[in-house]
Structures are given as structure tokens and as C-alpha cells.
Amino acid sequence: MNKTYWKAKSILTENERIFYKMLCSIISLEDHIILCKVRMEDVIHVDFNLKNKNFSEYQRARGRMKNRHFDFVICDIETQEVQRVIELDGWTHQKEKEAEADQFKDEACKEAEIKLVRIDYNEMNFRDKVIEKILKG
């Protein structure tokens, strides 16, 4: 039987799974929840007033976020307010297209006043450095 759809073995890559386990040991799970692969639009909203002022600009702003996600989002366990966004950066982030996407995420998070932490795959071996980056934001 030919199938079109198959269940993924995991929603996370091997490096993401390793990092997730580390993150769970760093972040207080009594006070926080860790979400994986969260749509950018669920974390950052485009100003709805822009829709009435300049609909095409509103659509363009929303379109830039389409099909993008954050690797990990740390939220307050009671309010689900975003505390930090964490992006894991591997060798693919050196490509021009990925670098542009990273820059857009950086700028959008800055404007939305969301702390974005970038962790290079190579840094995952240095737990103290990862902890420091996450806590500093």
C-alpha cells in the first residue's frame, strides 16, 4: 500500500533532543514550561491596528512569519507568558537564506521585547556556558 503520510519518529532532531534534556535540567519545571517548535505567530503578533491602516503592510508582516518557528519557548507555568525563546544554530544557519531568517527573528524578538537566546550546536558541550547564556537572556 502506498501511503502519502507517515508519522515522524520525533518532532525533534537528535541535537534538539539532547538540548531539550539539558534544558529540562537547567530550567525550573515547577515555575516554567518548555515548548518545542512553536510557530512564530503564536509568540509574536502583528499590530492589528496596522490591518486597518495599511492592509498590504499587515499581510506582508504576517507573511514574513509564516512557516517559521522557534526551536524552544520557555513560558511561565501559571500565565504561559513567554520568558525566553531559544534557537539552536547548526551549520545550516551559515547559509544565506538561514542567516536572513535568523536576522528577521532577532529583529522581531527585539521589537516585541522578547529575549532570544542563540545556542550554537558546538556550545552544547559546555553546559556552564549554555546556562549562563540562557539565564542572561
Disulfide bonds with the S-S distance in Angstrom:
none
